[in-house]
């Protein structure tokens, strides 16, 4: 493409539009073309004018839409003007791909400008050697904060927390607190409450900003503070912390260590990310794909899926062995081979419905020892009711199809048995797996399908063999 043509492309209508998304929410093709051409030409002026102005989430979407070599080139061309916060908006594979190509000096310089929670999000994916080299280049106070956050377990509130917060002693006045916030430069970029601590940093309470603004300057902080709304232990799982935010409608919450000392704050923007991640993880695990990302390579994707496909093959062989017990019956009545997949399929779908509801209820804490019995009875009733309804429907279809009303009774009875078994398996198996410490989102699907397949085949073929004497 000639220089004149390139200039024409880059200045065509819509190239300066502030909205980079099309009507479907995807990054616009014309914008991608402009950025790709600028990267190829090493046009840093265009990139700084049109990419650095974007919000971090928009830059993240842009990075995921570009080709792998273009992503790294874009980051290099932007240099110090690249917003590292954008790397918290992309999936792990893309983030590692970019960070691995950046010099540690550039990462350290950018990390120093980020909030601690965003910095930890990037550092935790690095190799230990690179992480230590980057931390060594940071100021002492910031290095200590980040090390402390990284020492907490992965997926804990301590990993998600922001270590920048505003804390004052209880004997300060409102006026002193306001003057402190005006004069102190090292404060969080955004906050909604001020925490009250004693000399040992033990959390005493909190004051909302609106309360401070509506109180006279002479009033003591201890007279207007309230007990902190549900302080979160740093070791608590991030999903449990998110449930507290949901239950009590929190905007932010203090994070404390084992001695009730204030170590950070968890904010609603981080919790929204947690809710999204956990929901995404549960959906993927129900499908047996683990932590797979769209940007993963063929090799890593095959490795991620192979185990559960292998387990599924084993359970399929088990189902096939049940069919093998009745091969003589099937040879004498071909209709059995035609109809038996219907019974198994209906049971599988019914079991999946119950399993999905149960796994989600376990994840949100909506099912416990007190209501489990009632929910089990409800699902069993649903299974029997659906079995009865579909036994009539499928019995009539089978009788009309093969001109054999007795076959309709057989498949109807098998349908009731399998849908009842599917309902019980769909709720009892996830509860059992959760009880023994296994993740029901990962293992439930394979086992529920196995139960419904084996029960369906055995019930249908067994009843038919007994009824027709074959």
C-alpha positions, -999 to 999 in steps of 0.1 A, spaced: 0 0 0 14 34 -9 18 62 15 -11 82 -1 -33 51 1 -24 45 37 -32 81 46 -65 79 28 -74 47 48 -65 63 81 -85 94 76 -116 79 62 -149 87 79 -153 70 113 -116 66 121 -118 93 147 -150 79 163 -146 76 201 -167 44 200 -144 15 189 -172 -11 191 -197 -21 164 -234 -28 170 -226 -64 182 -201 -52 209 -170 -63 189 -141 -41 181 -148 -24 148 -131 -39 118 -121 -6 103 -105 5 136 -86 -28 138 -73 -22 102 -61 13 111 -43 1 142 -28 -29 123 -16 -6 95 -1 18 121 17 -11 138 31 -23 105 43 13 97 56 18 133 34 49 133 38 58 170 20 92 166 -12 75 153 -11 49 180 -5 74 209 -33 96 196 -58 68 191 -49 39 215 -37 57 246 -69 77 248 -89 45 252 -102 31 285 -82 2 299 -110 -23 292 -111 -10 256 -74 -15 252 -78 -50 266 -105 -58 240 -82 -44 213 -53 -65 224 -74 -97 223 -86 -88 188 -51 -82 174 -28 -110 161 -3 -123 186 27 -105 169 7 -73 167 0 -73 204 36 -74 214 45 -48 187 18 -24 199 31 -26 235 66 -20 224 57 10 202 37 26 230 65 21 254 60 40 287 26 53 275 11 18 274 -14 15 302 -4 -17 321 -38 -18 337 -52 -31 304 -34 -64 310 -58 -71 338 -86 -70 313 -73 -98 290 -72 -135 296 -42 -151 312 -27 -166 280 -27 -131 263 -13 -115 294 16 -139 297 23 -137 260 27 -99 263 45 -97 296 70 -124 286 82 -101 258 86 -70 279 118 -62 297 116 -64 335 127 -27 338 96 -16 318 73 -38 338 88 -25 371 83 11 360 47 4 350 39 -16 381 49 14 403 21 34 387 -7 8 393 -30 2 422 -17 -27 443 -45 -51 434 -38 -46 396 0 -49 402 -6 -83 421 -28 -95 393 0 -91 368 29 -102 391 12 -135 401 15 -148 366 52 -142 363 80 -167 369 94 -164 404 128 -152 392 113 -124 371 89 -115 398 117 -111 424 137 -90 399 108 -67 393 100 -63 430 136 -55 438 134 -24 416 104 -10 435 105 13 465 107 -5 498 72 3 511 55 -7 479 77 -38 476 66 -49 511 29 -43 503 30 -64 472 50 -92 488 25 -94 516 -4 -96 491 14 -123 470 20 -144 502 -18 -149 505 -33 -180 488 -44 -177 452 -80 -168 448 -82 -154 484 -94 -120 495 -58 -111 503 -48 -115 467 -77 -94 455 -74 -66 480 -60 -31 474 -34 -22 500 -39 15 495 -65 28 519 -72 58 543 -69 50 580 -69 75 609 -69 72 647 -102 76 666 -91 107 685 -86 128 654 -112 154 646 -132 156 614 -112 187 605 -79 169 610 -91 141 588 -102 164 560 -69 183 561 -50 150 560 -69 139 529 -63 172 512 -26 174 519 -15 137 517 -3 128 482 -1 90 488 -38 82 489 -59 58 468 -72 72 435 -108 65 446 -123 56 480 -157 58 497 -149 52 534 -122 59 560 -111 32 584 -104 38 621 -75 20 637 -56 19 670 -18 22 672 -13 -15 664 -34 -11 632 -63 -31 647 -95 -22 630 -119 -3 652 -145 10 628 -152 30 596 -167 63 586 -183 70 552 -171 100 533 -206 115 532 -208 113 570 -175 133 573 -187 160 549 -219 165 569 -203 166 603 -187 197 620 -149 199 619 -146 198 657 -163 164 661 -141 135 670 -139 106 646 -147 81 674 -181 98 679 -192 93 643 -176 60 634 -195 28 631 -185 -8 634 -170 -20 602 -195 -38 580 -184 -74 579 -146 -72 578 -132 -99 555 -104 -122 566 -75 -121 542 -74 -159 539 -111 -161 529 -118 -175 495 -127 -147 470 -160 -164 461 -171 -163 498 -161 -127 500 -181 -119 469 -212 -135 485 -208 -112 515 -208 -82 491 -240 -96 475 -257 -104 507 -251 -71 525 -249 -47 494 -214 -36 502 -194 -11 481 -162 -18 499 -150 -39 529 -120 -39 551 -96 -69 548 -80 -80 581 -53 -105 590 -55 -132 617 -50 -106 644 -78 -83 631 -52 -58 618 -62 -38 588 -42 -49 558 -63 -38 528 -96 -30 513 -118 -50 489 -138 -29 465 -169 -36 444 -151 -33 411 -128 -62 421 -158 -82 434 -176 -78 401 -145 -94 384 -146 -122 409 -183 -129 403 -176 -130 366 -146 -152 369 -162 -177 393 -194 -180 371 -172 -184 340 -151 -211 358 -182 -230 369 -196 -230 334 -163 -243 320 -160 -270 346 -195 -282 340 -183 -288 304 -151 -304 315 -128 -278 300 -111 -264 332 -94 -231 329 -92 -231 292 -91 -197 273 -99 -189 237 -64 -177 232 -48 -210 243 -28 -230 218 -40 -263 203 -16 -283 225 -27 -268 258 -64 -271 247 -60 -308 239 -42 -314 272 -70 -295 291 -98 -316 275 -81 -350 272 -86 -362 308 -123 -357 310 -128 -371 275 -109 -402 286 -131 -405 317 -161 -400 295 -149 -428 272 -146 -451 302 -182 -444 313 -194 -448 278 -178 -483 277 -197 -490 310 -230 -480 293 -222 -501 263 -216 -531 286 -251 -527 299 -264 -529 264 -243 -559 257 -262 -578 284 -293 -577 263 -278 -582 228 -300 -613 223 -331 -593 230 -321 -565 206 -315 -591 178 -350 -604 183 -367 -570 185 -351 -543 164 -375 -517 178 -355 -519 211 -324 -506 193 -344 -477 178 -360 -466 211 -334 -472 238 -314 -440 229 -345 -420 236 -348 -432 272 -312 -426 279 -312 -391 262 -343 -380 281 -327 -391 314 -294 -374 306 -311 -341 299 -333 -343 330 -303 -351 351 -283 -322 336 -311 -298 345 -312 -309 381 -274 -310 383 -270 -275 370 -294 -260 395 -277 -280 423 -242 -270 414 -251 -233 412 -270 -235 445 -239 -250 461 -217 -223 446 -239 -195 459 -246 -211 493 -283 -214 487 -284 -251 496 -273 -264 530 -280 -291 556 -312 -274 567 -330 -273 533 -313 -301 514 -339 -326 524 -368 -304 511 -350 -298 478 -342 -335 473 -379 -343 478 -389 -316 454 -365 -328 427 -377 -364 432 -413 -353 428 -404 -333 396 -386 -364 383 -417 -387 389 -441 -361 374 -420 -355 343 -415 -392 339 -452 -398 341 -460 -371 315 -434 -382 290 -442 -419 296 -477 -412 282 -463 -391 253 -435 -415 243 -457 -446 250 -483 -434 225 -456 -426 199 -439 -460 203 -473 -478 201 -483 -460 170 -448 -462 154 -444 -500 158 -481 -509 160 -474 -525 194 -492 -511 224 -472 -533 248 -440 -517 236 -456 -484 245 -461 -496 281 -425 -509 283 -409 -476 272 -433 -456 294 -423 -476 325 -386 -472 316 -391 -434 311 -406 -430 346 -378 -450 362 -350 -432 344 -363 -397 349 -367 -404 386 -332 -418 388 -319 -387 368 -335 -363 393 -319 -381 423 -285 -384 406 -286 -348 396 -289 -336 431 -274 -363 453 -241 -367 433 -232 -330 435 -240 -330 472 -219 -361 478 -190 -347 458 -192 -314 477 -193 -334 510 -161 -353 503 -143 -321 492 -144 -326 454 -155 -299 431 -191 -308 419 -188 -285 390 -160 -306 375 -171 -342 383 -209 -341 384 -216 -341 346 -197 -373 338 -212 -393 367 -247 -381 362 -246 -390 326 -233 -424 334 -261 -431 359 -288 -420 335 -274 -440 306 -269 -472 326 -303 -469 343 -321 -460 311 -306 -489 291 -310 -514 319 -346 -504 327 -358 -503 291 -340 -534 279 -346 -553 312 -384 -546 313 -387 -555 275 -368 -588 280 -390 -597 309 -423 -585 294 -418 -601 260 -399 -632 272 -370 -627 248 
